[in-house]
Amino acid sequence: MAFVLKRLFDICSSFALLLLFLPVLVIAACLIKLTSSGPVFFLQERIGTNKRRFRIWKFADHGGRCESLMPQLEAKNEVSVRCSRSKTIRELLESGNDASQQH
């Protein structure tokens, strides 16, 4: 029952906020259309909880050139960290202490 009430609250509040910000969204869409030759919106795939894929509509303020810029942007990416929870924070701190004591 609590899940249903939370879900109902989430849907109602999202709808209310969408109505509240609708004028701003319409103005943004008009400005994008006036200043860009591409579409106003584009569809992007994301990965959510439990690796569930979902699609999200976004404003296309990039002029439709995101896909062509991807190789250039990936080359500038400095982060190559693999995120996983295989160790606890305590284990990481202890392994760091061990490494500092060896020097």
VEXNU-583878 format. One line per 10 residues: number of its first residue (from 0); for each residue x, y, z of N, C-alpha, C, CB. Coordinates in steps of 0.1 Angstrom, whole numbers. Last residue first. Glycine has a CB too. Example, Ala and Ser with C-alpha at 12.3 -4.5 7.8 and 13.67 -1.06 7.14 Angstrom:
VEXNU-583878
1 = 128:-22:71:137:-11:71:129:0:79:141:-6:57; 132:-57:78:123:-45:78:132:-33:78:113:-45:90 .
This chain:
VEXNU-583878
102 = 565:18:21:575:28:16:584:32:26:567:40:10; 547:3:35:557:-4:28:568:5:22:551:-12:16; 528:20:45:537:14:54:549:7:47:531:5:64; 511:24:23:519:35:28:530:31:38:510:46:35; 499:-1:20:508:4:9:517:16:14:500:9:-3; 484:-2:43:494:-12:40:504:-7:30:488:-25:36; 466:19:39:476:19:50:487:9:48:469:16:63; 452:9:17:460:21:16:470:22:27:451:33:15; 440:-13:29:449:-16:18:458:-3:16:442:-20:6; 423:1:47:434:-8:52:444:-11:42:427:-20:57 .
92 = 406:15:29:415:22:38:426:14:43:407:28:49; 394:-7:17:402:2:9:411:10:17:393:11:1; 381:-19:39:391:-26:32:400:-17:23:385:-37:23; 363:2:45:373:-1:54:384:-9:48:366:-10:66; 347:2:22:355:14:24:366:10:34:346:25:29; 348:-31:6:342:-21:15:352:-9:17:338:-27:29; 350:-41:-28:356:-39:-14:348:-29:-6:371:-34:-16; 334:-41:-50:339:-54:-46:346:-53:-32:349:-58:-56; 317:-23:-63:316:-24:-49:322:-37:-45:302:-22:-44; 331:-3:-89:325:-15:-85:325:-15:-69:332:-27:-90 .
82 = 341:15:-117:334:16:-104:328:3:-101:323:27:-105; 371:22:-131:360:12:-131:354:12:-117:366:-2:-135; 382:51:-146:381:44:-134:369:34:-135:378:53:-122; 393:70:-163:392:56:-168:391:47:-155:404:52:-176; 391:102:-174:387:93:-163:386:79:-169:374:97:-157; 395:120:-194:406:116:-186:403:106:-176:411:129:-180; 385:124:-227:380:119:-214:392:114:-206:370:107:-216; 392:131:-252:395:141:-241:391:136:-227:388:154:-244; 382:110:-267:397:112:-266:401:121:-255:402:117:-280; 355:115:-265:360:104:-258:376:105:-257:357:91:-265 .
72 = 353:137:-282:350:139:-268:356:127:-260:335:141:-265; 359:126:-307:367:137:-302:365:139:-287:363:150:-309; 338:107:-309:352:103:-309:361:114:-303:356:99:-323; 313:125:-308:317:115:-298:331:110:-298:308:103:-300; 305:141:-328:315:146:-319:320:136:-309:310:158:-312; 285:128:-340:297:130:-348:308:135:-339:294:139:-360; 265:129:-321:271:116:-324:284:117:-332:261:108:-333; 259:157:-319:265:149:-308:272:136:-312:254:146:-298; 246:174:-337:260:169:-341:266:161:-329:268:181:-344; 222:188:-334:222:175:-340:236:169:-344:214:175:-353 .
62 = 225:211:-320:225:212:-334:225:199:-341:236:220:-339; 224:210:-293:237:208:-299:237:208:-314:242:194:-294; 200:210:-280:207:223:-282:220:221:-288:208:229:-268; 175:193:-279:187:191:-288:193:205:-290:182:185:-301; 163:182:-248:164:193:-257:177:191:-266:164:206:-250; 154:147:-246:162:158:-242:161:169:-252:177:154:-239; 138:118:-234:138:129:-244:145:141:-238:123:133:-247; 151:86:-228:148:100:-222:148:110:-234:158:104:-211; 147:52:-222:150:63:-231:144:76:-225:143:60:-244; 164:26:-203:153:34:-206:157:46:-215:146:40:-193 .
52 = 175:-5:-190:176:5:-201:163:13:-202:181:-1:-214; 187:-15:-160:175:-14:-168:177:-3:-178:162:-13:-160; 205:-21:-140:210:-21:-154:198:-21:-164:218:-33:-157; 194:-15:-116:195:-29:-120:198:-31:-135:181:-36:-117; 185:17:-126:187:8:-116:186:-7:-121:176:10:-105; 195:26:-160:191:29:-147:194:18:-137:176:32:-147; 210:40:-187:209:28:-180:206:31:-165:222:19:-181; 195:56:-217:203:56:-204:201:42:-197:197:67:-195; 194:70:-249:192:58:-240:201:59:-228:196:45:-248; 176:98:-261:189:92:-256:186:80:-247:197:103:-248 .
42 = 163:117:-287:161:106:-278:174:100:-274:152:95:-284; 158:152:-289:164:140:-293:162:129:-282:179:142:-297; 141:182:-301:143:171:-291:151:160:-297:130:166:-286; 143:198:-324:142:204:-310:145:194:-300:128:210:-308; 167:191:-351:154:189:-343:155:196:-329:151:174:-342; 187:217:-366:183:204:-363:170:203:-356:194:197:-354; 195:243:-367:189:237:-379:184:223:-377:199:237:-390; 188:268:-343:194:256:-347:187:250:-359:194:245:-335; 173:290:-334:188:291:-335:195:279:-340:193:295:-322; 146:283:-334:150:295:-341:165:295:-343:146:307:-333 .
32 = 146:260:-318:142:259:-332:146:271:-340:127:257:-333; 155:271:-294:163:260:-300:159:259:-315:161:247:-294; 133:288:-288:146:293:-290:156:283:-297:152:297:-277; 112:269:-285:112:279:-296:125:285:-299:102:290:-292; 121:255:-263:120:248:-275:119:257:-287:107:239:-275; 121:275:-243:133:269:-247:132:262:-260:138:259:-236; 93:280:-243:102:291:-247:116:285:-251:104:301:-236; 84:256:-233:80:260:-246:89:271:-252:65:265:-246; 96:256:-208:100:245:-217:96:249:-232:93:232:-213; 83:277:-196:97:278:-198:102:268:-208:104:276:-184 .
22 = 56:267:-196:59:279:-203:74:280:-206:54:291:-196; 59:243:-179:56:242:-193:59:255:-201:42:239:-194; 63:243:-152:74:247:-160:72:246:-175:86:238:-157; 38:234:-143:44:247:-138:55:252:-147:49:245:-123; 34:210:-155:25:221:-158:31:234:-154:12:218:-152; 55:196:-142:55:197:-156:46:209:-161:51:184:-163; 46:197:-116:58:204:-119:59:206:-134:70:197:-114; 23:180:-118:22:194:-114:34:202:-118:19:194:-99; 36:156:-126:26:162:-135:24:177:-131:13:155:-135; 50:150:-103:57:152:-116:48:160:-126:62:139:-122 .
12 = 30:147:-84:39:158:-83:47:161:-96:49:156:-71; 17:124:-95:10:137:-94:19:149:-92:1:136:-82; 38:105:-94:32:108:-107:25:122:-106:22:97:-111; 44:105:-66:54:108:-76:48:112:-89:63:96:-78; 19:97:-55:25:110:-52:35:114:-62:31:110:-38; 18:71:-66:8:81:-69:13:95:-66:-5:78:-61; 41:60:-53:40:60:-68:30:71:-72:37:47:-74; 32:61:-26:44:68:-31:44:70:-46:57:61:-26; 10:44:-28:8:58:-24:20:67:-28:6:60:-9; 22:20:-35:12:26:-43:10:41:-40:-2:18:-42 .
2 = 38:16:-12:44:17:-25:35:24:-35:49:4:-31; 20:12:8:28:24:8:35:27:-5:39:22:19; 8:-12:0:0:0:0:9:13:0:-9:0:12 .
